[in-house]
Amino acid sequence: MEIVRKTIDKDLEYLRQVSEPVDFAKDDVEVIAAYLKEFCTKQVLYALAPVQIGIPKRMIYFKNTTEDMTKNETADYDENCILVNPKILSQKGHARFLEGCDSCLDYCAVVDRPYEVTVEFESIGGKKHIEVFKGFKAVVFSHEFDHLNGILHIDRSKEIERLSFDERKQYRQVHPYEVISEDCDFEYPEIDWFKMEDKRQNI
């Protein structure tokens, strides 16, 4: 299989689909994981959902769940962590970060996310786990989990900007990951799809 990155300029409708659950009896999870790893080792990114490379299955690949993007510049740092069929059991707190996305080209947005997320998922071998992701790792997870439901980070923000990699890096130096609350209730605002598309087209 040739790995082809899906992007909003050509594949927006494809990225909007809800990914299918992984069936361990039918899907070759290790092969999908290998495709994810191969793509991630060649890109500067935090994580990846299979739908971003043409495989609409409910998996998440963690490459780097720290704020340090310099760790992404080579294949040396790779957490190589796979979550299969993740489900959110609970979420709380409030954090904020300027997010980018390999599928969204240079479209960036400041997004509000939960500070803490409790997640149930399966390993590649099918074993169930429950884990609590806190801080920046919760942001990375939440971004990728949205991909599994056809939601992009630019859908979650009122303002969208086009920023180069260097401009994004400079912004984050001045406005790093911000924790607003560690334990407040968290709920995403309802997405206004029509306004979101208008904003993106007018940039």
C-alpha positions in Angstrom: 0.0 0.0 0.0 1.2 3.5 -0.9 0.9 5.9 2.0 -0.8 9.1 0.9 -1.5 12.0 3.2 -5.1 13.2 3.2 -5.4 17.0 3.3 -8.3 19.4 3.5 -7.6 21.0 0.1 -8.2 17.7 -1.7 -9.8 15.3 0.8 -12.0 17.3 3.2 -15.0 15.1 2.7 -12.8 12.0 3.3 -11.5 13.5 6.5 -15.0 14.2 7.7 -16.0 10.5 7.9 -16.3 8.7 11.2 -13.7 6.0 11.4 -14.8 2.3 11.8 -13.9 0.3 14.9 -11.0 -2.1 14.5 -12.1 -5.8 14.2 -9.3 -7.9 15.5 -10.6 -10.9 13.6 -10.6 -9.1 10.2 -8.2 -6.2 10.4 -4.4 -6.6 10.4 -3.7 -4.2 13.3 0.1 -4.7 13.1 0.2 -3.7 9.4 -1.8 -0.6 10.1 0.5 0.2 13.0 3.5 -0.2 10.7 2.0 2.2 8.2 1.4 4.8 10.9 5.0 4.4 12.3 6.5 4.7 8.8 4.6 7.9 8.1 5.3 9.4 11.5 9.1 8.8 11.4 9.2 11.0 8.3 7.2 13.9 9.6 7.3 16.6 12.2 4.2 15.8 14.2 3.0 14.7 17.6 0.6 11.9 16.6 -1.5 10.4 13.8 -4.9 8.9 13.1 -5.1 6.3 10.3 -7.8 8.2 8.4 -5.1 10.9 7.8 -3.3 8.4 5.5 -6.3 6.7 4.0 -7.2 4.0 6.6 -10.4 5.0 8.4 -10.0 2.8 11.4 -10.3 3.8 15.1 -6.6 3.8 16.1 -4.2 6.5 17.4 -0.4 6.5 17.1 1.5 8.6 19.6 4.9 9.7 18.4 5.6 12.6 20.8 3.3 13.6 23.6 5.6 16.2 25.0 5.6 19.9 24.0 9.1 19.6 22.6 8.7 19.5 18.8 12.4 19.3 18.3 12.0 15.6 19.3 10.1 15.2 16.1 12.8 16.3 13.7 14.4 12.9 13.5 13.1 9.3 14.0 15.2 8.9 17.1 12.4 10.0 19.5 9.3 7.9 18.9 7.0 6.8 21.7 5.6 4.2 19.3 2.4 3.9 21.3 -0.8 2.5 19.7 -4.3 3.0 21.0 -6.9 0.7 19.4 -10.6 1.5 19.6 -10.2 4.3 22.2 -13.2 5.5 24.2 -13.4 8.5 26.5 -14.8 7.6 29.9 -14.5 11.0 31.4 -12.8 14.4 30.9 -12.2 17.4 33.1 -10.2 20.6 33.4 -9.4 23.2 30.8 -6.3 23.8 28.8 -5.4 25.8 25.7 -2.8 25.5 22.9 -2.1 26.6 19.4 -2.7 23.5 17.3 -1.6 22.6 13.8 -2.3 19.4 11.8 -0.6 17.5 9.1 -3.9 17.2 7.3 -4.8 20.9 7.6 -1.7 22.2 5.9 -0.8 25.6 7.5 -4.2 26.3 9.0 -3.7 26.8 12.8 -6.0 27.6 15.6 -6.0 28.1 19.4 -8.1 25.3 20.8 -9.6 24.7 24.2 -9.2 21.1 25.4 -9.7 19.1 28.6 -6.7 19.0 30.9 -7.4 15.4 31.9 -9.0 12.5 29.9 -9.7 9.0 31.2 -9.5 6.6 28.2 -10.3 3.0 27.7 -8.5 1.4 24.8 -7.0 -1.9 23.5 -3.4 -2.7 22.7 -2.3 -4.2 19.4 -2.7 -7.6 21.0 -6.3 -6.8 22.0 -5.8 -6.4 25.7 -8.0 -3.7 27.3 -6.5 -0.8 29.3 -7.7 2.2 31.1 -5.3 5.1 31.4 -5.5 8.8 32.5 -3.9 11.3 30.2 -3.1 14.6 31.8 -1.6 17.9 30.6 -0.2 18.1 27.1 -0.7 14.4 26.5 -4.5 15.0 26.9 -4.3 17.7 24.2 -2.5 15.3 21.8 -5.0 12.5 22.5 -8.1 14.8 22.1 -6.8 16.2 18.8 -6.4 12.7 17.4 -9.6 11.4 18.9 -11.5 14.1 17.1 -10.0 12.8 13.8 -11.7 9.5 14.5 -15.0 11.3 14.5 -14.4 13.5 11.4 -13.7 16.6 13.5 -10.7 18.9 12.8 -8.9 21.2 15.2 -10.0 24.2 13.1 -13.6 23.2 13.8 -13.0 23.8 17.5 -11.9 27.4 17.3 -13.4 30.8 16.6 -10.2 32.1 14.9 -8.2 30.3 12.2 -4.8 31.6 11.0 -2.4 30.5 8.3 1.1 30.1 9.9 4.3 28.6 8.6 6.2 26.1 10.8 8.5 28.8 12.0 5.7 31.3 12.7 3.9 28.5 14.7 7.1 27.9 16.7 7.5 31.6 17.5 3.9 31.9 18.6 4.2 28.9 20.9 7.4 30.4 22.5 5.3 33.4 23.5 2.1 31.5 24.1 3.0 28.0 25.3 0.5 25.3 26.4 -1.7 26.9 29.1 -3.5 25.2 31.9 -6.6 27.2 32.9 -8.0 24.7 35.4 -7.1 21.1 36.3 -10.5 20.0 37.7 -13.3 22.1 36.3 -16.1 20.5 34.3 -15.3 20.5 30.6 -17.6 20.4 27.6 -16.8 21.5 24.0 -19.0 24.2 22.6 -21.3 23.1 19.8 -19.6 23.4 16.4 -21.2 25.8 13.9 -20.3 24.0 10.7 -21.4 26.7 8.3 -19.5 29.4 10.0 -16.4 27.2 10.3 -16.4 26.6 6.5 -16.9 30.3 5.8 -13.9 31.2 8.1 -11.6 28.7 6.4 -12.6 29.9 2.9 -12.1 33.5 3.7 -8.5 33.2 5.1 
